[in-house]
Amino acid sequence: MTESTAPKLALITGASRGLGFALAEALGRQGWHVVAVARTQGGLEDLDDRIRATGGSATLAPMDITIPEAMAQLCRGIYDRWGHLDLWLHPAIHAAPLTPAGHIDAKDLERSLATNVTATATLIQYVEPLLRAAPAGALAATAMFFDDPRAGEKFFGAYGATKAAQIALARSWQAETVNIGPRVLIANPRPMPTATRGRFYPGEDRSGLTPIRDEAARLLAGL
């Protein structure tokens, strides 16, 4: 396969369920080769089955993004095999249980910081060189983050604060790379019937929420 006909390469961190799963499935259907990262092996295998059923291809990476050595190994493997990335989508998140600020569990806060903030900063460092090496050029390569502005809302202390920190990192990277690439986008997904939202809003009438696949298609249309 020549470079001109090779599929574009997308890394999706948090691909085993919810929005990440739908984004990966949609890209696979569009002819992208998807590198799918998540801790849940079963979810990744289900994703792989769906992508292959539509003629697409995927590489599964059952890894924990909070382990820097694993992410270094992943990105080194991408470089050794393909030499670049065209797209990075980062819907991975740890959603701590809702609780008053005075009762936040230390382990939940630690996991939120590790996943939402530290892992994001580490991945930016590792993924940026791969995006800058994209065949179409760094300005054509894209990273996308997904905002969920909960900071300051009652009971959302751990999730809201760490999600806001994640997006602050993305905005800084966006400002730093506007003239040199990669292109950094911050999307605002519509409310969807995900498992995370189900934990936040138990008993909610989900009939008015946007189907996850529809929202994935809308977000990808903006690339």
ZISULKA-V583560 format. One record per run of one state. SS is the DSSP state (H for helix, E for strand, - for the rest). FROM is the first residue (numbers start at 1). LEN is the number of residues. If there is no record, write none. Layout:
ss=SS from=FROM len=LEN
ss=SS from=FROM len=LEN
//
This chain:
ss=- from=1 len=8
ss=E from=9 len=5
ss=- from=14 len=4
ss=H from=18 len=12
ss=- from=30 len=3
ss=E from=33 len=6
ss=- from=39 len=2
ss=H from=41 len=13
ss=- from=54 len=3
ss=E from=57 len=6
ss=- from=63 len=5
ss=H from=68 len=14
ss=- from=82 len=5
ss=E from=87 len=4
ss=- from=91 len=8
ss=E from=99 len=1
ss=- from=100 len=1
ss=H from=101 len=3
ss=- from=104 len=2
ss=H from=106 len=27
ss=- from=133 len=5
ss=H from=138 len=3
ss=- from=141 len=1
ss=E from=142 len=5
ss=- from=147 len=9
ss=E from=156 len=1
ss=H from=157 len=21
ss=- from=178 len=5
ss=E from=183 len=5
ss=- from=188 len=4
ss=E from=192 len=1
ss=- from=193 len=2
ss=H from=195 len=6
ss=- from=201 len=5
ss=H from=206 len=3
ss=- from=209 len=1
ss=E from=210 len=1
ss=- from=211 len=1
ss=H from=212 len=10
ss=- from=222 len=2
//
